[in-house]
Amino acid sequence: MKIPLHLIRNPGTILGALTYEWYNKVVYILGLFAPVVFLVSQSPQYLIPTIPWFAISLLSNYPPYYRIGFQYTAYVIPFIYASMVAGLGKLSQPPNGIKLRRNMRVLAVALIASSLTLSPLTRGFHMSPAYQKPGQTKRTDITHDMASMIPPESTVMTQDNLFPHLSDREHAYVMVPSTFKDVATWKNAINWITSLETEYVFIDMETDPHDTVKYLLDIVKRGEYGLVSFHDNIYLYKRDYRTPPVSYEPINITHTCLELIPQNMKAVTDKTGSTGRVLAYSNTSIRFRTLWYGPYQILPTGDYEASFRVKTVDPDAGGYVTVDAYANRTVLEKVTFNESTLKEDEWTEVRLRFTLTDVVYDLELRGFLVTQNTTIMLDRIRLTQTP
C-alpha cells in the first residue's frame, strides 16, 4: 500500500521509480512474456488481474519483486498461462486449414525468437538459494548424521540453512538474519536469540547464506561449549562437554592465494600455480613487514601441519622470510628460511607443525619479511591434521 500512496502524493517520482534498475525490470517482463507473447496476445483480457502487481513491482526498488526466482512471480503466472491456454484455444479453431498452418508457423517463429532473445539475458541467472530444489549429496548426508546426534528433547541453536534438518523439534531455534529496513526490531530479536543458553549449537562454516555464523560463534565463545563432532567444516557443540569429540574428520584444507590477504605482495598470473594465480613480493607497502595474513580458520584441538608452497625468482637475492601459525593473539609456531635454500623458479614446500590444545576461531597462517631483498612467491597453503 505504501507504494501507490507515495506515488499519489509524489507523482513526479514515477519516472524515477520505473527506471530504477530498468534493465532487471525489462529482463523480468521478457522472462515472463517472451515465450508466450504470441498466444497471450490472442486473449489479453486474462491479464487484467496482473495489473496491480505489475504496477507495484515495476515501481519498486526491492529486487525480489522484479526478478524471476522468487515467490512473487506466483501473483501473475497463473493469469499469464490462463491467457496462453485461451489463446491456444483460439488458434486451434480457425475457419480454415490455411489459417491454422499460418498460425502454427507464426507460433513456431515466436517461440524460437523468444528463446534466442532470452538466452543472453538470462545467462548467469541464479535462483534465490531459498527456492532452489534441494539435492542429496555427501555433505547433506553428513549434516543429517550430525543433526541426528542431538537428542530430540534437547535445545539447539543453528543457522538458516541447517534449520530444516531440525525444524521438526519443539526446542530448535534459528539465528535471525539481519535486516536493514527495521534495525531496531532486528536488534531486539538478535539480543533475545543470543541470550538463549541452548544445550547444542550447530554450525556450518562453509554455507552461511545470511552471515549469521559470527553470532553463533559468539555464543560458543561466551558459553562453556565443547566440540562433539566435526566433519567438512560443520561443527556440533554441546554445553559443558569436556570429553574428546565423538566423531571428526581430520582436517585437510587447501587455501589458495586468493583466500589470503596480501600486504607487500600482489596477485600475478603464473600457469605453474594451483589456480593460475599466485602472490608475488612487490614491495607495495614496506612500512609493514607482513607479506600475507589470513584466512581466519576455525579448528578443533589436535596436531597440525601447514605446508607453504613457495618459490623464488632469484635465489641469489638471499632474502629471509618467516611463516607462522597465529591464533588467540599468540604465535603458536614459526619457521624462518633463507631464499637461497630454494631452487630458482621451482615450487618448494616449507612445512610448519603446531598443536592446538583448545578450539580456535581465528587461525592465521602468515608470512613476514625478515629482510627486504627477496623475490618470494606463494602459491597456496595446505593445512592437514596429523595423527
C-alpha positions as CSV (number, residue, x, y, z in Angstrom):
1,M,0.0,0.0,0.0
2,K,2.9,2.4,0.7
3,I,4.0,2.5,-3.0
4,P,0.6,3.6,-4.5
5,L,0.1,6.2,-1.7
6,H,3.6,7.6,-2.1
7,L,3.1,8.0,-5.9
8,I,-0.3,9.7,-5.5
9,R,1.3,12.2,-3.1
10,N,4.5,12.5,-5.2
11,P,3.6,11.9,-8.9
12,G,6.9,13.3,-10.1
13,T,8.8,10.3,-8.7
14,I,7.0,7.8,-11.1
15,L,9.6,8.0,-13.8
16,G,12.5,7.6,-11.4
17,A,10.8,4.6,-9.8
18,L,10.2,2.9,-13.2
19,T,13.8,3.5,-14.4
20,Y,15.3,2.2,-11.1
21,E,17.3,-0.9,-12.2
22,W,15.4,-0.7,-15.5
23,Y,17.5,-3.5,-17.1
24,N,16.4,-6.0,-14.5
25,K,12.8,-4.9,-14.9
26,V,13.0,-5.4,-18.7
27,V,14.5,-8.9,-18.2
28,Y,11.7,-9.7,-15.7
29,I,9.0,-8.8,-18.2
30,L,10.8,-10.6,-21.1
31,G,11.3,-13.7,-18.9
32,L,7.6,-13.8,-18.1
33,F,6.1,-13.0,-21.5
34,A,8.6,-13.7,-24.3
35,P,7.9,-17.5,-24.5
36,V,4.2,-17.0,-24.7
37,V,3.7,-13.5,-26.0
38,F,2.0,-14.6,-29.3
39,L,-0.5,-16.8,-27.5
40,V,-1.2,-14.2,-24.8
41,S,-1.9,-11.5,-27.3
42,Q,-4.9,-13.6,-28.5
43,S,-6.6,-13.3,-25.1
44,P,-5.2,-10.3,-23.3
45,Q,-8.3,-9.9,-21.0
46,Y,-7.0,-12.7,-18.8
47,L,-4.1,-10.4,-17.8
48,I,-6.2,-7.7,-16.2
49,P,-5.8,-9.2,-12.7
50,T,-2.0,-8.8,-13.1
51,I,-2.1,-5.0,-13.5
52,P,-2.0,-4.2,-9.7
53,W,1.0,-6.4,-9.1
54,F,3.0,-5.2,-12.1
55,A,2.3,-1.6,-11.0
56,I,3.8,-2.4,-7.6
57,S,6.7,-4.5,-8.8
58,L,7.9,-2.2,-11.6
59,L,7.7,0.9,-9.4
60,S,9.5,-0.8,-6.5
61,N,13.2,-0.7,-5.6
62,Y,13.0,-4.1,-3.9
63,P,14.8,-6.6,-6.3
64,P,12.9,-9.8,-5.4
65,Y,9.7,-8.0,-6.6
66,Y,11.0,-7.8,-10.2
67,R,13.3,-10.8,-10.5
68,I,12.3,-14.3,-11.5
69,G,13.3,-16.9,-9.0
70,F,11.3,-15.6,-6.0
71,Q,7.8,-16.4,-4.9
72,Y,6.4,-13.1,-6.0
73,T,6.0,-14.2,-9.6
74,A,3.3,-16.6,-8.4
75,Y,1.0,-13.5,-8.3
76,V,1.0,-13.2,-12.1
77,I,2.0,-16.6,-13.6
78,P,-1.5,-18.3,-13.3
79,F,-3.1,-15.4,-15.2
80,I,-0.3,-15.4,-17.9
81,Y,-0.7,-19.1,-18.5
82,A,-4.5,-18.9,-18.4
83,S,-4.2,-16.3,-21.2
84,M,-1.8,-18.6,-23.0
85,V,-4.2,-21.5,-22.9
86,A,-7.1,-19.4,-24.1
87,G,-5.0,-18.0,-26.9
88,L,-4.0,-21.5,-28.0
89,G,-7.7,-22.5,-28.0
90,K,-8.5,-19.7,-30.4
91,L,-5.6,-20.6,-32.7
92,S,-6.7,-24.3,-32.8
93,Q,-10.1,-23.5,-34.1
94,P,-9.6,-21.3,-37.2
95,P,-12.1,-21.0,-40.0
96,N,-9.9,-23.0,-42.4
97,G,-6.7,-25.1,-42.6
98,I,-4.6,-22.4,-44.3
99,K,-5.1,-20.1,-41.4
100,L,-4.2,-22.9,-39.0
101,R,-0.9,-23.6,-40.8
102,R,-0.1,-19.9,-40.9
103,N,-0.8,-19.5,-37.2
104,M,1.4,-22.5,-36.3
105,R,4.3,-21.1,-38.4
106,V,3.9,-17.8,-36.6
107,L,3.8,-19.5,-33.3
108,A,7.0,-21.5,-34.1
109,V,8.8,-18.4,-35.2
110,A,7.7,-16.6,-32.0
111,L,8.9,-19.4,-29.7
112,I,12.3,-19.6,-31.5
113,A,12.7,-15.9,-31.4
114,S,11.8,-15.7,-27.7
115,S,14.3,-18.4,-26.8
116,L,17.1,-16.7,-28.7
117,T,16.2,-13.4,-27.1
118,L,16.1,-14.8,-23.6
119,S,19.4,-16.8,-23.8
120,P,21.8,-13.8,-23.5
121,L,19.5,-12.0,-21.0
122,T,19.3,-15.0,-18.6
123,R,22.9,-16.1,-18.8
124,G,24.4,-16.3,-15.3
125,F,20.9,-16.2,-13.8
126,H,20.7,-17.8,-10.4
127,M,17.5,-18.6,-8.5
128,S,17.4,-17.4,-4.9
129,P,19.0,-20.2,-2.7
130,A,15.9,-20.3,-0.6
131,Y,13.9,-21.6,-3.6
132,Q,16.3,-23.9,-5.3
133,K,15.4,-27.6,-5.4
134,P,17.2,-29.4,-2.6
135,G,19.6,-32.2,-3.5
136,Q,21.0,-35.2,-1.6
137,T,24.8,-35.0,-1.5
138,K,27.5,-36.5,0.6
139,R,27.6,-33.2,2.5
140,T,23.9,-33.3,3.2
141,D,24.3,-36.8,4.5
142,I,27.0,-35.7,6.9
143,T,24.7,-32.8,8.0
144,H,21.8,-35.2,8.6
145,D,24.0,-37.6,10.5
146,M,25.4,-34.9,12.8
147,A,21.9,-33.5,13.4
148,S,20.8,-37.0,14.5
149,M,23.4,-36.8,17.3
150,I,21.3,-34.2,19.0
151,P,18.7,-35.8,21.3
152,P,15.1,-34.9,20.3
153,E,14.3,-33.2,23.6
154,S,17.4,-31.1,23.7
155,T,17.5,-27.3,22.8
156,V,19.6,-26.4,19.8
157,M,20.6,-23.1,18.1
158,T,21.6,-23.2,14.4
159,Q,21.7,-21.1,11.2
160,D,19.0,-20.7,8.5
161,N,20.2,-23.3,6.0
162,L,20.7,-26.0,8.7
163,F,17.4,-25.4,10.4
164,P,15.4,-27.6,8.0
165,H,17.2,-30.6,9.5
166,L,15.9,-29.6,12.9
167,S,12.7,-27.8,12.2
168,D,10.5,-30.7,13.5
169,R,11.8,-30.2,17.0
170,E,10.0,-28.2,19.6
171,H,13.1,-26.6,21.0
172,A,15.1,-25.7,17.9
173,Y,16.0,-22.1,17.3
174,V,17.3,-20.4,14.2
175,M,19.6,-17.3,14.1
176,V,17.9,-14.2,12.9
177,P,19.2,-12.8,9.6
178,S,19.9,-9.0,9.6
179,T,17.6,-6.6,8.1
180,F,18.3,-3.0,7.0
181,K,14.8,-1.8,7.0
182,D,14.0,-2.4,10.6
183,V,17.2,-2.4,12.5
184,A,15.6,-1.8,15.9
185,T,13.4,-4.9,15.6
186,W,16.3,-7.0,14.4
187,K,18.5,-5.9,17.3
188,N,15.8,-6.9,19.8
189,A,15.4,-10.2,18.1
190,I,19.2,-11.0,17.9
191,N,19.7,-9.9,21.6
192,W,16.9,-12.3,22.6
193,I,18.0,-15.2,20.5
194,T,21.7,-14.9,21.5
195,S,20.7,-14.8,25.2
196,L,19.2,-18.3,25.0
197,E,21.5,-20.9,26.6
198,T,20.8,-23.8,24.3
199,E,22.3,-27.2,25.0
200,Y,23.7,-27.5,21.5
201,V,25.0,-25.2,18.8
202,F,25.1,-26.4,15.2
203,I,27.3,-24.5,12.7
204,D,28.3,-24.8,9.1
205,M,31.2,-22.5,8.2
206,E,31.1,-23.3,4.5
207,T,27.4,-22.4,3.8
208,D,26.2,-19.3,5.6
209,P,23.7,-17.5,3.3
210,H,22.8,-14.8,5.8
211,D,26.2,-14.3,7.5
212,T,24.9,-15.3,11.0
213,V,27.7,-17.8,11.9
214,K,29.6,-15.0,13.7
215,Y,26.7,-14.7,16.2
216,L,26.7,-18.4,16.7
217,L,30.4,-18.4,17.3
218,D,29.9,-15.6,19.9
219,I,27.5,-17.9,21.7
220,V,30.1,-20.7,21.7
221,K,32.9,-18.4,22.9
222,R,30.8,-16.9,25.6
223,G,29.4,-20.2,26.9
224,E,31.0,-23.4,28.2
225,Y,30.8,-25.4,25.0
226,G,32.8,-28.4,23.8
227,L,33.2,-29.8,20.3
228,V,31.1,-33.0,19.9
229,S,31.6,-33.6,16.2
230,F,33.4,-32.1,13.3
231,H,33.1,-33.0,9.6
232,D,33.8,-31.0,6.4
233,N,33.7,-27.6,8.2
234,I,30.4,-28.5,10.0
235,Y,30.6,-28.2,13.8
236,L,28.4,-29.5,16.6
237,Y,29.0,-28.1,20.0
238,K,27.4,-29.1,23.4
239,R,27.3,-27.1,26.6
240,D,29.5,-28.4,29.4
241,Y,31.0,-31.1,27.1
242,R,34.5,-31.9,28.3
243,T,35.5,-35.2,26.5
244,P,37.1,-35.6,23.1
245,P,34.8,-35.3,20.0
246,V,32.6,-38.4,19.4
247,S,33.5,-38.2,15.7
248,Y,35.5,-36.0,13.5
249,E,37.1,-35.9,10.1
250,P,40.8,-35.0,10.1
251,I,41.4,-31.5,8.6
252,N,42.6,-31.5,5.0
253,I,42.1,-28.0,3.6
254,T,43.9,-26.1,0.9
255,H,43.9,-22.3,1.0
256,T,44.8,-20.7,-2.3
257,C,46.5,-17.4,-2.5
258,L,43.1,-15.9,-3.4
259,E,41.8,-16.7,0.1
260,L,44.7,-14.8,1.8
261,I,45.1,-11.1,2.3
262,P,48.3,-9.7,0.7
263,Q,50.3,-6.9,2.2
264,N,53.6,-6.5,0.4
265,M,52.5,-8.8,-2.3
266,K,50.2,-8.8,-5.3
267,A,48.4,-11.4,-7.3
268,V,50.1,-12.2,-10.6
269,T,49.5,-14.8,-13.4
270,D,51.6,-18.0,-13.1
271,K,50.5,-21.1,-15.1
272,T,52.5,-23.3,-12.8
273,G,50.4,-22.3,-9.8
274,S,47.5,-24.3,-8.5
275,T,44.9,-21.8,-9.7
276,G,47.0,-20.0,-12.3
277,R,47.3,-17.0,-9.9
278,V,50.0,-16.6,-7.2
279,L,51.1,-13.9,-4.8
280,A,54.4,-12.3,-5.6
281,Y,56.5,-9.9,-3.5
282,S,56.2,-6.4,-4.9
283,N,57.3,-4.2,-2.0
284,T,54.0,-2.3,-2.2
285,S,54.0,-1.2,1.5
286,I,57.4,-1.5,3.1
287,R,56.1,0.2,6.2
288,F,54.9,-3.2,7.2
289,R,56.8,-6.5,7.3
290,T,53.7,-8.6,6.6
291,L,53.7,-10.4,3.3
292,W,50.2,-12.0,3.7
293,Y,47.8,-12.9,6.5
294,G,44.5,-14.8,7.0
295,P,42.5,-16.9,6.4
296,Y,41.0,-16.9,9.9
297,Q,40.2,-20.7,10.1
298,I,38.1,-22.4,12.9
299,L,39.9,-25.6,14.0
300,P,39.3,-28.2,16.7
301,T,42.1,-29.4,19.0
302,G,44.8,-31.6,17.6
303,D,48.2,-31.7,15.9
304,Y,48.6,-29.9,12.5
305,E,51.0,-29.3,9.7
306,A,50.8,-26.3,7.4
307,S,52.7,-26.6,4.1
308,F,53.5,-23.4,2.3
309,R,54.2,-23.8,-1.4
310,V,56.7,-21.1,-2.3
311,K,59.3,-20.4,-4.9
312,T,61.9,-17.7,-5.7
313,V,62.7,-16.0,-9.0
314,D,66.3,-15.2,-7.8
315,P,67.9,-17.3,-5.1
316,D,70.9,-15.0,-5.1
317,A,68.7,-12.3,-3.5
318,G,69.3,-14.1,-0.3
319,G,66.2,-12.7,1.5
320,Y,64.9,-14.2,4.7
321,V,61.2,-15.0,5.2
322,T,59.3,-16.1,8.3
323,V,56.0,-18.1,8.2
324,D,53.9,-18.7,11.3
325,A,50.7,-20.1,12.8
326,Y,48.8,-17.4,14.8
327,A,45.7,-17.7,16.9
328,N,44.2,-16.1,20.0
329,R,46.8,-13.3,19.8
330,T,49.6,-15.9,20.1
331,V,52.2,-17.2,17.7
332,L,51.8,-20.9,18.0
333,E,54.9,-21.8,16.0
334,K,57.1,-20.2,13.3
335,V,59.8,-21.1,10.8
336,T,62.3,-18.8,9.2
337,F,64.0,-19.8,5.9
338,N,66.5,-18.2,3.5
339,E,65.6,-17.7,-0.1
340,S,69.0,-19.1,-1.2
341,T,67.8,-22.5,0.0
342,L,65.1,-22.6,-2.7
343,K,65.6,-23.7,-6.2
344,E,65.1,-21.0,-8.9
345,D,61.6,-20.9,-10.4
346,E,60.7,-24.3,-8.8
347,W,58.0,-24.7,-6.1
348,T,59.1,-25.9,-2.7
349,E,57.1,-26.9,0.4
350,V,58.0,-25.1,3.6
351,R,56.4,-27.0,6.5
352,L,55.3,-25.8,9.9
353,R,54.0,-28.0,12.6
354,F,51.9,-26.8,15.6
355,T,49.4,-28.1,18.2
356,L,46.1,-26.7,19.3
357,T,45.1,-27.6,22.9
358,D,41.8,-25.7,22.5
359,V,39.4,-24.9,19.7
360,V,40.5,-21.8,17.9
361,Y,38.3,-19.5,15.9
362,D,40.7,-17.2,14.1
363,L,43.8,-19.2,12.9
364,E,46.1,-17.3,10.6
365,L,48.9,-18.8,8.5
366,R,51.0,-15.7,7.9
367,G,54.2,-14.7,6.1
368,F,56.6,-11.9,7.1
369,L,59.7,-10.2,5.6
370,V,62.9,-10.5,7.7
371,T,64.9,-8.8,5.0
372,Q,63.6,-6.8,2.0
373,N,65.9,-8.3,-0.7
374,T,63.6,-11.1,-1.6
375,T,61.7,-12.4,-4.7
376,I,59.4,-14.8,-2.9
377,M,56.2,-16.1,-4.4
378,L,53.4,-18.0,-2.7
379,D,51.0,-20.4,-4.5
380,R,48.9,-22.0,-1.7
381,I,48.9,-23.3,1.9
382,R,47.8,-26.9,2.6
383,L,46.6,-27.5,6.2
384,T,46.3,-31.1,7.4
385,Q,45.6,-32.6,10.8
386,T,48.3,-35.2,11.7
387,P,47.6,-38.4,13.6
